[in-house]
Amino acid sequence: MRLADAIERHADRILALTDDGREWPYEAALTLSAKLSRLDVARRLTFCLCRNDASSLLGYLAIVHAGGVPALISPTLDSPALNALIAAYRPAFLWVPREQRDALPKHAEILGFEDHLLLAGGDAADDPIHDDLALLLSTSGSTGSPVFVRQSARNVDANAEAIADYLGITPDDRPITTLPPSYTYGLSILHSHVLHGCTIALTDRSFFDRAFWAFIRQSGATSFGGVPYHYEMLDKLRFWRMDLPDLRTLTQAGGRMAPERSRAVAAECAARGIAFYTMYGQAEATARMSFLAPERAIDKAGSIGRAIPGGALWLEDETGERIDTPDTCGELVFRGDNVTLGYARGHADLARGDDNHGILRTGDMATRDADGDYYIVGRRKRFLKLFGLRTNLQDVDDALARDGIEAACAGRDDHLRIYAVSVDAEAGQAIKARVATRLRVHPSAIEVVGVEALPRGEAGKIRYAALDALAGEVLA
């Protein structure tokens, strides 16, 4: 993996500056790698419970450098879910925070480093692993789903290089961590900057912690990445009034952001000389598949732009035929070296080869304008029919957001269910009437459920699959 070579090449540079004032050189990852090599981690699966701290980052990079196969897992996962994953995948080792030691009493301690421990995995730790497999990444954040994406060294390297290319990353760039490393977007930020020997401003604090903003100034961070939820919060945090003289790049991915908000962010960035990139990706494509360049961020707000360097995008209709007509909806398809090997659901799948062969049917519905820029309009699975009319649930979500209502939609054909946050019965009736009028359907097809909050993953993305399990009151 070229990422491993980069760790050696930049050994004398500072890898991480942490919010407790410590500096960690790339060489520290090499020193830890040498210890792990003596423990025979090469080509063996290691569960990495990683957060944005020094021992997580150094441990992960050391495992990569030592030739191990890490599986990145959120440390917020509860014990039953973690133990279920251990049973399903039978890792040889576990790299875990010290405070989780007591929750794993059956696993012997092998090595300690700062806030992390290396534990023995278990008895069945030598399952066959395909030569191309380099990394496992969860598809579901902190939910504990056993489904992981299998990534190869070629996938990781190709995507890190493409991202560094279109962002123009140099060794002087300094990103601050805003997303967990177990999330594909957060990990891609680390990979693309480590490739160039950058220093990471490393903090596990959130946007809502004043110390985060003090650290972004203190560390001289030049960029941060956020999902739509983060950008929704910026106005509330009075971000545009902050004095952040070193900040020069903002990136957005992790879901579709409303065009109005995207345009507003782009305009604020343009006024301050900050480059704003809208990006699109999935774990199944390692991370990124497309980007919208800053010079088009205002007039093309809402677009995901074009394919990353080395990749290609196109649309297909329901029969698999390519769509060449502008402004025609179809499934978005991507081709590139970053398309991953496929899924894993347990240890037996670690021996699988390449199921995708460089082609990913994203499951996202999109259009392409006359200039060749793409626009996501919804998920194939987030469409339903109301009395025969095909309805894009994302469109309904967006319309409600424009009305100032925090809500998400689910349901089945002929029955749309709207989960609305902090609304009373009167507001629920008004929402129902408004949506029925907009969609031109009978109100009997619509139900409004009042909930305290929408289910979100660690990165703030709505977990649509969890909507139907919410406890709420039917308001209309």
Long-range contacts (C-beta under 8 A, 24 or more apart in sequence): 1-64, 1-134, 1-153, 1-156, 1-157, 2-153, 2-157, 2-160, 2-161, 2-195, 3-64, 3-153, 3-156, 3-157, 3-160, 3-191, 3-194, 3-195, 4-64, 4-65, 4-67, 6-194, 6-195, 6-196, 6-197, 7-33, 7-61, 7-64, 7-65, 7-194, 8-65, 9-197, 10-171, 10-194, 10-197, 13-171, 13-197, 13-199, 14-199, 15-57, 15-58, 15-61, 15-194, 15-199, 15-200, 16-54, 16-57, 16-58, 16-199, 16-200, 16-201, 16-202, 17-174, 17-199, 17-200, 17-201, 17-202, 17-219, 18-53, 18-54, 18-202, 18-203, 19-202, 19-203, 19-205, 19-211, 19-215, 19-219, 22-54, 24-54, 24-57, 24-58, 26-197, 28-58, 29-58, 29-61, 29-62, 29-65, 30-62, 30-65, 32-58, 32-59, 32-62, 32-113, 33-61, 33-62, 33-63, 33-65, 33-66, 34-66, 35-62, 35-111, 36-62, 36-63, 36-66, 36-68, 36-111, 36-118, 37-66, 37-67, 39-93, 39-110, 39-111, 39-118, 41-66, 41-67, 41-68, 41-92, 41-93, 42-66, 42-67, 42-68, 43-67, 43-68, 43-69, 43-129, 44-68, 44-69, 44-91, 44-92, 44-93, 44-125, 44-126, 44-129, 45-69, 45-70, 45-71, 45-89, 45-90, 45-91, 45-92, 45-93, 45-121, 45-125, 45-127, 45-129, 45-136, 45-347, 45-350, 46-70, 46-71, 46-91, 46-92, 46-93, 46-94, 46-95, 46-121, 47-71, 47-73, 47-85, 47-86, 47-89, 47-91, 47-93, 47-94, 47-95, 47-96, 47-121, 48-72, 48-73, 48-95, 49-73, 49-74, 49-75, 49-77, 49-82, 49-94, 49-95, 49-96, 49-97, 49-100, 50-75, 50-95, 50-180, 50-181, 50-182, 51-75, 51-97, 51-180, 51-181, 51-204, 52-177, 52-180, 52-181, 52-186, 52-202, 52-203, 52-204, 53-115, 53-202, 53-204, 54-114, 54-115, 54-202, 55-97, 55-113, 55-114, 55-115, 55-116, 56-97, 56-115, 56-116, 56-181, 57-181, 57-190, 57-200, 57-202, 58-113, 58-114, 59-95, 59-113, 59-116, 59-118, 60-95, 60-181, 61-194, 63-95, 64-134, 64-135, 68-93, 69-129, 69-133, 69-134, 69-135, 69-136, 69-350, 70-95, 70-135, 70-136, 71-135, 71-136, 71-137, 71-138, 71-148, 72-135, 72-136, 72-137, 72-138, 72-181, 72-182, 72-187, 73-138, 73-182, 74-138, 74-141, 74-142, 74-180, 74-182, 74-458, 75-100, 76-142, 76-458, 77-142, 77-144, 78-144, 79-103, 81-143, 81-144, 82-144, 84-144, 84-146, 85-144, 85-146, 86-121, 86-122, 88-146, 88-345, 88-346, 88-347, 89-136, 89-146, 89-344, 89-346, 89-347, 89-350, 90-121, 90-122, 90-124, 90-125, 90-127, 90-347, 91-121, 91-122, 91-125, 92-120, 92-121, 92-125, 92-126, 93-118, 93-119, 93-120, 93-121, 93-125, 94-118, 94-119, 94-120, 94-121, 95-119, 124-347, 127-347, 127-348, 127-350, 127-351, 128-350, 128-351, 129-350, 129-351, 130-341, 130-350, 130-351, 130-352, 130-353, 132-341, 132-353, 132-354, 133-341, 133-350, 136-344, 137-182, 137-184, 137-187, 137-283, 138-182, 138-283, 139-283, 139-284, 139-343, 140-457, 141-180, 141-182, 141-183, 141-457, 141-458, 141-459, 141-461, 141-463, 142-182, 142-457, 142-458, 143-457, 143-463, 143-466, 146-345, 146-346, 147-343, 147-344, 147-345, 148-343, 148-344, 148-345, 149-184, 149-283, 149-284, 149-340, 149-342, 149-343, 149-344, 150-340, 150-341, 150-342, 150-343, 150-344, 150-349, 150-350, 150-352, 151-286, 151-340, 151-341, 152-340, 152-341, 152-354, 154-337, 155-286, 155-337, 155-338, 155-339, 155-340, 155-341, 156-191, 156-286, 158-286, 158-310, 158-336, 158-337, 158-338, 159-188, 159-191, 159-192, 159-285, 159-286, 159-287, 159-288, 159-308, 159-338, 160-188, 160-191, 160-192, 160-194, 160-195, 161-192, 161-195, 161-309, 162-288, 162-308, 162-309, 162-310, 162-311, 162-336, 162-338, 163-188, 163-191, 163-192, 163-287, 163-288, 163-308, 164-192, 164-193, 164-195, 164-196, 165-308, 165-309, 166-277, 166-291, 166-293, 166-308, 166-309, 167-192, 167-249, 167-251, 167-277, 169-193, 169-195, 169-196, 169-198, 170-196, 171-196, 171-197, 171-198, 172-198, 172-222, 173-198, 173-222, 173-223, 173-249, 174-198, 174-199, 174-200, 174-201, 174-219, 174-220, 174-221, 174-222, 174-223, 174-246, 175-200, 175-201, 175-221, 175-222, 175-223, 175-224, 175-225, 176-200, 176-201, 176-203, 176-215, 176-216, 176-219, 176-221, 176-223, 176-224, 177-201, 177-202, 177-203, 177-204, 178-207, 178-224, 178-225, 178-226, 178-230, 179-225, 179-226, 179-227, 179-254, 179-458, 179-459, 180-458, 180-459, 182-458, 183-254, 183-457, 183-458, 183-459, 184-281, 184-282, 184-283, 184-286, 184-287, 185-225, 185-227, 185-253, 185-254, 185-281, 185-287, 185-459, 186-225, 186-459, 187-287, 188-281, 188-286, 188-287, 188-288, 189-225, 189-251, 191-287, 207-233, 207-237, 208-233, 208-237, 213-242, 216-244, 216-247, 217-243, 217-244, 217-246, 220-246, 221-246, 221-247, 222-246, 222-247, 222-248, 222-249, 223-247, 223-248, 223-249, 223-250, 223-251, 224-250, 224-251, 225-250, 225-251, 225-252, 225-253, 226-250, 226-251, 226-252, 226-254, 227-252, 227-253, 227-254, 227-255, 227-459, 227-460, 227-461, 228-252, 228-254, 228-255, 228-256, 228-257, 228-258, 228-261, 228-460, 228-461, 229-456, 229-459, 229-460, 229-461, 230-460, 231-257, 231-261, 231-265, 232-261, 234-265, 240-268, 240-272, 247-274, 248-273, 248-274, 248-275, 249-274, 249-275, 249-276, 249-277, 250-274, 250-275, 250-276, 250-277, 251-276, 251-277, 251-279, 252-276, 252-277, 252-278, 252-279, 253-278, 253-279, 253-280, 253-281, 253-288, 254-459, 254-460, 254-461, 255-461, 255-462, 256-376, 256-394, 257-302, 258-302, 258-398, 258-401, 258-402, 259-301, 259-302, 260-301, 260-402, 262-297, 262-301, 262-302, 263-297, 263-298, 263-301, 263-302, 266-294, 266-297, 266-298, 266-301, 267-298, 269-294, 269-297, 270-294, 270-297, 270-298, 278-303, 278-304, 278-305, 279-304, 279-305, 280-304, 280-305, 280-374, 280-376, 282-360, 282-362, 283-340, 284-339, 284-340, 284-356, 284-360, 284-362, 285-334, 285-336, 285-338, 285-339, 285-340, 285-360, 285-362, 286-338, 286-339, 286-340, 287-338, 288-338, 289-313, 289-334, 289-336, 289-338, 289-360, 289-362, 290-374, 292-373, 296-373, 300-373, 302-375, 303-369, 303-373, 303-374, 303-375, 304-366, 304-373, 304-374, 304-375, 304-376, 305-373, 305-374, 306-372, 306-373, 306-374, 307-334, 307-336, 308-336, 308-338, 310-336, 310-337, 310-338, 311-335, 311-336, 311-338, 312-336, 313-374, 315-366, 315-367, 315-368, 316-361, 323-368, 326-367, 326-368, 326-369, 326-370, 327-367, 327-368, 327-369, 327-370, 328-367, 328-368, 329-365, 329-366, 329-367, 329-377, 330-365, 330-366, 330-367, 331-361, 331-362, 331-363, 331-364, 331-365, 331-366, 331-380, 332-362, 332-364, 332-365, 332-366, 332-374, 332-376, 333-359, 333-360, 333-361, 333-362, 334-359, 334-360, 334-362, 335-359, 335-360, 365-392, 382-409, 382-464, 384-411, 384-412, 384-413, 384-416, 385-413, 385-414, 386-413, 386-414, 386-416, 386-439, 386-441, 386-445, 387-414, 387-441, 387-442, 387-445, 389-439, 389-440, 389-441, 391-416, 391-439, 396-435, 396-438, 396-439, 399-435, 399-438, 400-431, 400-435, 403-434, 405-431, 406-454, 407-431, 407-454, 408-454, 408-462, 408-464, 408-467, 410-464, 410-467, 410-468, 411-447, 414-445, 415-445, 415-447, 416-445, 416-446, 416-447, 417-446, 417-447, 417-448, 417-449, 417-467, 417-468, 418-446, 418-447, 418-448, 418-449, 419-449, 419-451, 419-454, 419-467, 419-470, 419-472, 420-448, 420-449, 420-450, 420-451, 420-475, 421-450, 421-451, 421-452, 421-453, 421-454, 422-450, 422-452, 423-448, 423-450, 423-475, 424-450, 424-475, 425-450, 425-475, 425-476, 427-475, 428-475, 428-476, 429-475, 429-476, 431-476, 432-476, 446-476, 447-474, 447-476, 448-474, 448-475, 448-476, 449-473, 449-474, 449-475, 450-474, 450-475
